[in-house]
Amino acid sequence: QVQLVESGGGMVQPGGSLRLSCAASGLSFSSFAMNWYRQAPGKERELVASISSTGISANYADSVKGRFTISRDNTEKMVYLQMNYLKPEDTAVYYCNAYFTRRHDYWGQGTQVTVSS
């Protein structure tokens, strides 16, 4: 059974930092691209950052470039999202996603990030 468990969310002031973690189990982790998505109230889910199965390449939404960094540890089956210089508009539920094919597309339960003074 595939499980993705996010942690590290919380409330932070604008300009602050958070590090999200996603622990994966039940899958051949090193074969999967890993993604972080987010969904704000009343908005569609959006892709924030992606990292290739090897960790060599990463991509970011324009809105987070230069502020967020995605990384992974294939030995520990972990993926991270370091979020710096947080803004109120970063407030959302953040989801970890593991993608190999359409049939092998898995999601975590989400972790809330709130940026507010």
N, C-alpha and C positions, 0 to 999 in steps of 0.2 A: 504494500500500500504506500503510495507516494504521499509524503507530507512536506509541506513548506511552512515553516513557523517563523513569522517576523517578530522582531523585538526592537526596542530602542526608541520608540516613539514617545511623545510627551509634549509638554508646553514649553515654549522658549520665547524670549523676547526678540524683536527684530534685530538683526545683526548677529544673532547667536548661532550656535552650531549644534547639530545632532548627528549621531551615527546610527543608521539602521542596520540591523543584521537579519539574515534569513538563513535558517538552518534547514538543510534538505536531507531527506532520507527516503529510501525505497526506490531510488532511481539511479541510473548510471550517470552520475552528476557531471562527469567530465565530458559527456557527449552533448550536453544541453547548453544552448545559449541561455543566458539569464537576463532577466529584465526587471526593472522597477517601473511600476505604473502608479498613478495617483488619480484620485477622484475627489473633487471638491463638491460641496452641496450644490445641487442643481446643475452640475456640469457633467459632461461625458468623461469617461475614464481616458486618461492620456498617458502615452509612453514618455517616461522621464529619462531613462538611461538603459542602455543595453551593453552587454559584454559577451564576446564570443566564447565558445566552449573552452578554448585554450587560454583565454584572458588576454590575448595579444591585441585585440581591437575593441574599442568602446565607442559608443555614440551617445549623444545627448540632445535633448530638446533645446532649442534656442534659448528658452526661458531660464535654463539652469546652467548653461555653458559657463565655465569659469568659476562656478560656485559649488557644484556637486561633482563627486568623483565616485564611480562605481569600481569595485574590485571583487576578486573572488579567490578562494583558496580551495583548490580541487581536492587536496588531501583531506581537509576538514569538512568538505561539502558545505561551504559557507559562501554567501555573497553579501557584500556590504554596500551601503550608500552613505558616503560622508557628505554631509550637507552643511555648507558654510554660508555666512552672510545671508541668513534666512530672512525672508520677507513675508509680510502677512499673506500675500497671494500664494505662498507655498503651503498654506493650510489646506490639508486634505487627508484622506485615508490613503496610505501608501501600501501597495501590494507587490509582493514578490511573485514573479512568474518564471517558470521553467518551460522552455519551448524546444522541441526537437522536430516534431511534425504536427499536423493538425490533430492527429490522434493522440499525440503525446504532448499535451499542452496543459500545464498544471498551475494552480494558483494557491497562494496562501490566504489566510483569513483577513489580513490587513492590520495595519497599525496606525493609530491616529497621530498626526503631527499638527500642532496648533502653534501658530506664530502670532503673538499678541503682546502688547505692552500693558 
